[in-house]
Amino acid sequence: MLRVALVEPEIPPNTGNIARLCAATRVPLHIVGATGFRLDDRAVRRAGLDYWPQVALHRHRDLTALYQALPEARFIYLTTKAERRYTDWAFEPDDCLVFGRETRGLPEDLLRANWQRCLTIPMLNPNVRSLNLATAVAIVLYEALRQTGAFDS
């Protein structure tokens, strides 16, 4: 089963929107490390509306704990720094899509160590630094779900 992991998310409404997306697609959401807010924060709950009971939410203290919890997963890292487009990747059902903080993304050393599994979302305007985190998760998750046949039944 596909999964989404957010590493140290900072903005409550983004996490709430991603939680709602995960509920709608039945994709587990993994929160890694400290958040810039409490998950019971009103802004998070409001963005997720009344769908929170539908979210398969998992917390991990760090990436090592995430890796240990999902030993069968292939971890795919999303970053604006990658050269390979997400549309050029062959997603598999056990992939875990890993996204970094809104302000800094994923750590540089993590990206370098996993460069062969780093993907980007192309943008036509070079003056735009990045997409909103919730938007980026939705774009890549729906492509992964499409490729893995989630909508075929």
Number of C-alpha atoms within 10 A of each C-alpha: 14 22 21 24 26 25 24 21 23 17 17 23 18 21 25 24 22 25 29 23 21 25 20 12 16 15 20 20 25 21 25 23 17 15 17 12 16 11 14 10 12 15 18 22 20 16 19 25 15 10 17 18 10 15 20 15 17 13 15 18 13 14 16 10 13 20 15 11 12 14 10 11 19 17 20 22 22 25 23 17 15 19 14 18 14 21 15 9 15 10 22 16 16 16 19 27 25 22 24 20 17 19 11 9 20 21 12 11 9 12 19 12 10 12 16 13 16 25 24 20 19 16 12 6 8 8 7 8 9 18 14 10 22 19 13 17 23 15 13 20 23 15 16 22 19 13 17 18 12 14 10 8 4
